[in-house]
Amino acid sequence: MTIFRCEALAASFIEALTKRAQLYAEGKVAKANAAFTRSSVIAAQMMADREARERVFKELTKHPSEDVRISAACYLLPIDEAFAIKVLEVAEQTSIRPENQISALYSIKEWRAGNMGNIRTLA
């Protein structure tokens, strides 16, 4: 996979997570969950690119969307744990939406507990 392919996937990843946040805000939880599943499939494809994934996911942690930053940080946990945890800790403290604060907090807790196998297996 080329860096350009990984960056194209990143655009789809952002789109899926943005759609998820919008659907969730509208109370369309089932559709929001489907958008999240789509983002997970895209992220798995990005994780397969061992040359580009770290750079692309780190760039995504600077995205304006909380959802994108938190999800990108989660995928960075097996690659650069210290960096990812810092991003998640900031999100836990500063996220506007309470569900994102909770997501960041529990992502750290679950990772440290040895869970999050869906992400661990992609490393």
Order of alpha helices (4+ residues) and beta strands (2+ residues): alpha-alpha-alpha-alpha-alpha-alpha-alpha
